[in-house]
Amino acid sequence: MLNACSFQQYQAKPIDTQANLAKLSEKDPNGPGFQEFLIAHGYKSDQLPVQNWGLEDLTYCALFFHPSLDLAKSKSQAAALSVATTAESAIPTLNALSRRSNGRNEIIKPYAMDFSVDVPLDLVKKGEIRVENAQHLFEMTELEIAQTAWQLRNTIAQIWLEYQFNQEQIRLLNKAQIQHQAIIAIHEKRLALGLASNLDMNAAKLLLQSNESQLNQAQHQSLILQNLLASNTGLPIAQFKKIALKKDGGFQGKQIWQLEQIKKTALLNRIDLRIALLRYATMEDKLKLEIANQYPDLVISPGYSYEFGDSIWSLGFSGLMTFLNKNKAAIAEATKLREVEGAAFDVLQNKIIGDTHAAYTELMAAQDAVEKHRKILLTHEDQERRMAKLLTAGQIDRLAFTLAKLETVQAEKALAAALYQHNDAIRKLENLMEKPLTSAGVNYES
């Protein structure tokens, strides 16, 4: 009871930067807190700790460790408190006044005192409109949590695809390096025997140097991408380097996704569309409030006065004379703002439909490109096998066979680039739906 009647005291809470840095370094993907989080989201205990990390694992890691979600949740909690604050009834005002007169006599007392209470009246339920508006703003912050989570997932997916492509590039560049070195070794032997010119040797060395430069760039890019993955999962780089990243599977064959279902999923699932609907609802609330403001906010004031020996009871009221202009300007402004939000929603819907068509077309083209480069690679692999037989039979030399092997590696590099474009096209389409294709209920024909 005493605690309920006591007043709260201000307590300073400065930001401790050293403690924040220590908290960052303590983030551990193998810690018990994160393991419990994974179990709560469908992981089995015998799968933990995660041994080979994929996109889904990294996404859950970001959802648990990344501070941007904490920020979004804090904003939502503040908005929830705003709803409770708005719902509180207006507090009456107590007025008191004491006076003293010098003109005293046996009849007139020297003192006068006035007491009154101002009680606001909500006759047209403006408070309910304000609470409804606060509730809509709170729902927007709840959706912003989901939007932040999806943006983290999309960013990680983009970097993850770049990292997978980068690792494949490094593998193929190392493979090409072996063939370039073999070609130079053949030219050196031929040059020593007088069977080749320096021009052939110099051209081969230039190709080797170019391959070495690309390999160095790819290895440097690998470090950058690992740092980006660590940053976006919310882990310190030292902890991130301890986890093993798995290699994604290859192309599963051409799939014809149903465009109409993709559009329907996007229009029903997009978080920004739902936020736009809530923005429109807040403009509706504003219009309701301005219409209600045509009527004055009345305050009744019952009071008691003791005036120099006389007791006087009073009852007064006050309020703005809004009925003179009926709040026409504010109502017109609120009406126009509602139209603006309605138009913004239409624009966003049309943009989503257009972007979905473009992304779908890009995905179909990327699938065709993968099929094309797969056939080219198969042709080069067949050619390489035939060349191997010809080499064994002595019908071609080692240089021709090595060049054929290098051409196969180049075809592999082209296919890897096409696969990256295909996977990135899927990511873009998923980002438009804000839902993975595999769990979006979107059917396809193989």
N, C-alpha and C positions, 0 to 999 in steps of 0.2 A: 504493500500500500504506500509506504514511504517512497519507494523507488518510483512509483507511478506519479507521485506528486513532485518529485525532484526535477530540476532542470539539467539538461545536458550541457557539458562543458566542451569547449573547443579543444581538440587535440591535434597538434601539428604532426604531419606524416611526410617528411621530406623524402625525396627519391634517393635511395642509396645505390649509387652507380656501381660500387665495388660488389655489393651483394647481388646486383643484377648480373654482373659478369660471372660471379661464382655460380649463380643459378644456371646460366647458360652452359658452363663447362660441366655441370653435373647431369645434364640430360643424357640418359643412357637408354638406347633402344632395347637393351636386354634387361632393363630394370623391372622390378615387380609391378610398378604402376602401369607401365605400357603393356606388359603381358596380360594384366587383368583387363585392360581396355580392349585388347585384341580378342580375348575370350568372350567379352560382352558383345562383340560384333561378329561372332560366328566362328572364330578360330577354335580349334580343338587343342587341348593342353598338350597332346603328344606331338603337335606341330610346332611347338614353341620350345626355345626361341627360334625365330625364323633363321634358316640356314642360308637360303639363296633368295635374295630380295628381288621382287619384281615391281611392276607399276602399282599394283593394288597394295602391296606391303608398304611402299614408300608413301602412298596416299594416306593410309592410316597413320603413318608416322607423322606426317604433316598435320593431320587433324588433331593429334595429341600434343605435339610439341610446338607448332608454329604460333608465335604471339599474335598474329593478326586475328585469329579466331577468338583469343582472349579479349581483344579490343572490341570485336563485334558483339561478343556476349555481354561485356560491360555496358555497352551502349543500350543493349536490349534490356538489361536489368534497370538502368536508369529510366528508360521509357516506361517500364512496368511501374516503377515508383511514381512516375508522372501521372499515370492513370489513377493511382490511389490518391495522389495529392489533388488532382482535379475533381475527384469524386467527393472530397470533403465539403461539407456544408459551409456556407459563408458564416463567419463568426460575428455576432452582434458587437456593437461598439458601446461602451459605457462612457457617459459624459457626466462630469461633476463640476460645479462652480460655487465658490464661496465669496460672499460680499459683506462689507461692513459699512454702516452709515454713521455719520457724525450727528445727524439730526434726530437724536434719541429723546424720548420723553416717556411719561408713564404709559402711554398707549402704544406708541411705535417702538418696536424692539430694534436694536442696532444691527441685527444680523439677518442675512438672507442667504439661502442655499438652494441650488438647483441640481436635480438628478434626472437623467434621462437615459434611455437605452435606444439605440438605432438598430432596428431589426430589418435586414434586407429581405425582400420577398421575390421569389422566382415564379412569377405567375404564368409565364409562357415556356417554362422548362428549358431555359437557356443552359442551365447546368448540365442537363442530360445531353445536350448537343455537344458541349465541351468535352464531356466524358467520352462520348462516341468518337470524337475527333482524336482524343488522346489514345483511345483503343486502336484506332486505325494506324496511328503513328507507331504504336508499339508493335503491331503486326508487321509493319514495314521493317522494323529493326530485326524481328524474328526471321523474316525472309532474307535480310541482308547477311545473317549468319550463314544461311544455306548458300547464298551467292558467293560469300567469301570462301566457303569450303569448296565449291565447285571451281572457282578461279584458281585455288591452290592445286586442285587435281589437274586442271587443264594445263597450268604452267609446268607442273612436274611431268605430265604426259609429253609435252612438247620437248622438254630437255631430255627426257628418257629416250625418245625416238632419236634425237640428235646424238645422244651418247651411244645407242645401239649401232647407228649408222657409222659413227666415228670408230667404234671397235672393229666393225667389219672392214672399214677402209684401212685401218692399221694392219689387219690380218692380210688383206690382199696386197697392200703396198710391200709388206715383208715378203710375200710370195713373189711379187714382181721383182723385188730386189735380188732374190736368188737367181732368177732368170737373166736379169741384166748383168749380174756378175759372171754368170756362165757364158754369156755372149762375149763379154770382154775377154774372158780367159781363152775362148776359141780364137778371137781376133789376135790376141797376143801370140798364140802358137802359130797362126797363119802368117803374122807379120815377121816372126822370127825365121820362117821358112821362105819368106818372100812371096807368099801367096795372097797377101792382102795389102791394102794401102793404109796410110795414116788417116785418110779421110774417113774410112770405115771405122777405125778405132776411135777417132775423135767424136764421131756421131754417136757411137755406142756409149762413150763416157759422158757425153752431154745428157743422154737419156737416163743414165744411172744417177747423175747429179740431180736431175729434175725429180726423179723418183725419191731420192734421199731427202730433198727439200720438202716434198709433199709429205713424206713420212714424219719428218721432224715437226712440221706444222700440225699434222694429225695428232701426234703424241702430246704436243703442247695444248691443243684444243681439248684433248681428253682430260687434262688436269683442270682446265677451266670449267668443263661440263660437270666434273665431279664436285667442284666447289659450288657451282650453281645448284646442283641437286642437294648438297648438304644445306645450303642456305634456305632453299625452299621447303625442305623437310623440317627445318627448325633445329637441326643437329649441328654441333661443332664439327669442324672438318676432321679433327682427330678421332672422334667417335665414328664419323661416317666412313673413314678409311678402314675401319675394322670389319665392316659388313661386306659380304660377298654379293655382287650383283649378277643375276642370272641373265642368260641370253634368251631373247624372245624367239618364238618359233617362226618359221618361214611363211611364205605365201600359201594360203589354203585353197587356192583355186578361185576362179572368177565367180562372183556372186552378184545377182541382180536384186538389189534392195528395192522395196516398194516405196516409191517416192511419196505417194499420197499418205501412207502411214507415217513416214518420216515427218512430213509437214504437220500432220495432225499431232504427233507427239511433241514437236517443237512448240506448236501454238498452245498446247495444253500444259506443257511442263516448264516452259521458260520462266525463270524467276523474275527477270526484269519485266515481263508482261504482267505478272501478278503484282509486282510493285507498282507498275503503271496504273493498274486497276485501283489499288489502294490510294495512289495520289489523286486519282479522279474522285474517290470517295471522300478524301479530305477536302476537296473543293466543294463537294456536295454539302459537307458539314459547314464549311464557311458560308455558303449561300443560305443554308438553314438559319445559321446564327445571325446573319445580316437581316434576314426577313424577320426573325424574332426581335431584332433590335429596333424594329419600327415601334415597338411598345416600350415604354420607359421602364427602367429599373426602379421600382418603388421601394422606399424605405419608410417604415412606420416608426414613430418615435414616441412611445409612452413616457411620461415624465411626471416628476413631483417637484414642486417649488415651495420653499418656506420663505415668504417675503415679509420680513419685519413684523412677524407675529401672525401672518395669514398663511394658511395651507392651501395650495393650489394644485389641482391635478390637471394634466394636459395630455392630449393625444394629437400628434402631428404627422404629416407625411411629406416626402420630398421625392423628386424624380426629374430627370431631364425631359424637356418638352419635345421628344423626338417625333411626336405625331405631327409636328408642324411641317417637316419636309419628308416624313415617312421613310427616311434613310435611303432615298432613291439612288443616290450616287454610289453608295457602298454596295447596294444590291446589284446594280448594273455591272460594277467591277467584278463582283463575285461570280455573276452569271457568265461574264466573258472569260474569266479564269477557268471556269468549269469547261467551257467550250475549247479552250486551249489544251487542257489535259485530255479531253476527248479526241481532239485532232492528233495530239502526240501519241496516243494509244494506237490510232489508225496507222500513223506513219511507222511506228515500231512493228506492228503486225505485217504491214506490206514489206518492210525491210527484211523481216525474218523469212517471209515467203520467198522473196527474191534471192536472199543469201542461200537459202536451202536449195533452190534450183541450181544456183551456181556451184555450190559445194557438191551436190549430187552429180552434176555433169563432170566436175573435176575428178571425182572418185571413179566414175565409169571410164574416163580417159586414162586414169592412172592404172586401173585394172587391165585395160587393153595394152598399155605400155609394158606392164610386167609380163603379160603373156607373150608379147612380141620379143622381149629380151630373153625370156626363158627359151624360146625357140632358137634364137640366135646362139645362146650358150650351148644348147644341145648340138647345134650344127658344128660349133667349134670343138666340142668334146669328141664328137664323131670323127672330125678331121684330125684331131690329135691322136686318136687311137689308130687311125689309118696310117698316119705319119710314123707312129711307133713301129708298126709292122714293116713299113718301107725302110725305116732305119735298120731294123733287124736284118732285113733282106739285102741291105747295102745299096739300096736304090736312091737314098738321099743321105746328105751328110748331117752331122750333129747340129750345125748352125741352123739349118732349115727346121729341124725338129724343135730346137729351143725357141725359135721365133714363133712356131705354132703354139707352143706352150704359153708364151707370153701373150699371144693373141687371145688365148682362152682366159687368161687372167684379166685382160682388158674387158672381155665380155662379161666376166663375173662382176667387175667394178660397175659396168653399165647396169647390170641387173640389180646390184645393191642400191644404186642411186634410184632406180625405178621403184624398188620395194620401199625405200624411204619416202618417196613421193606418194606412194599408195597408202602407206600407214599414216602419213601426215594428213592426207585427204580424209581418211577415216576419222582422225582426231578432230579435224575442222568440222566435219558433219556432226560428230558427237557434241562438240562445243556449241553448235547451233541448237541442238536438242537439249543440251545440258543433261545428257544421260548417255551412258555407253550403249552402243548399238546392240551389244550382246544381251543387255538387260532391259532394252527399251520396248520389248514386245513388237519389234519391227520384223516382219517375216521377209524372207528372201528365197530366191530360187537359185540353186547351184547350177 
